[in-house]
Amino acid sequence: MTMKKLLLLLKPSGLSAQPSHTHPRVLHFLNNRQKVHGESVNFCQEILQKKSVEWKAVLGNNLTEPINDVDLVVAIGGDGTLLLASHLMDDKIPVLGVNSDPTRIDEVEKFSGEFNAARSTGHLCAATVENFEHVLDGILENRIAPSKLTRIKISVNALDLPTYALNDILVANPCPASISRFSFRIAKENQPFSPLVNVRSSGLRVSTAAGSTAAMHSAGGFPMLILSRFLQYMVREPISPGAVSDSMHGLIKHNETMNTTWACRKGVIYIDGSHINYAIKDGDIIQISPKAPSLKVFLPDHLLRLAKM
């Protein structure tokens, strides 16, 4: 495929107002993060000026329409910027993530007694300024191919939500101190439903393979191979699970759907964090499956190596 038109999706670079009592070292660190990000954006744009491609740059918070009419999206920022891009893309256009501000281990160790000096993780980002031109040339010359990452499809009362989740979803009461009541069962194509599981807990989390190393892993789940087509689900903090404890954590296979009936007056489906969310109510039926269009992503080499093990 010949790539002629590129879209640069940029993490917003403006510093928000900082409280006056913030420690000077913290302020210096935050300002340095913005400086490094800005330098990375400028560097990538200089590289693109030398290539035989058309491109334009757009700040992430200025892009609200689906991405069309380009051959490649370059998301410069971190995993959050790549996630933002994914919510506006179908399965036709590939995306390259560029970590514009990687974490520095020596810096984290130096300030460990004062504050958390972690920068961007960039788990799904295949490039930094160190290798951006090399990776870009590989893409433009068709030497590097994108991988297809599974996303989560969600419907409420048989109506599909317009957004797919690349990392995970959380279905919960809007008040974190309130109990979430729901039931679920797994449906497999052309086979009977699994037994119904009735739950009282703090919510339901479902992740993709790409998102399994984030909140799911922190909650006691397991990392999945990045190219897996399965989803992983976990009932958060179940109350008296009793005999159905084995059903509180499991997999939704590529040909299966989780049917969930919400049984609280209010509820929310959070998609890839808190910014994208949809309200639900008592009696709503939520269907969760890995049947969303996949996302084409140029992955880091180490993730590809793990996927082949």
Secondary structure, DSSP 4 states (H G I P E B T S, - for coil): ----EEEEEE---PPPP--TTS-HHHHHHHHHHHHHHHHHHHHHHHHHHTSS-EEEEEEGGG--SPP-S-SEEEEEESHHHHHHHHTT--SSS-EEEEESSB--HHHHHHTTTTS----B--TT--B-TTTHHHHHHHHHTT-S--EEE--BEEEETTEE-S--BSSEEEEE-SSTTSPEEEEEEEEETTSPPPPPEEEEESEEEEE-TTTTTTHHHHTT-----TT---EEEEEES-SS-GGGGGGGEEEE-TTEEEEEEE-SSEEEEEETTTTEEEEEETT-EEEEES-SPPEEEE--HHHHHHHT-
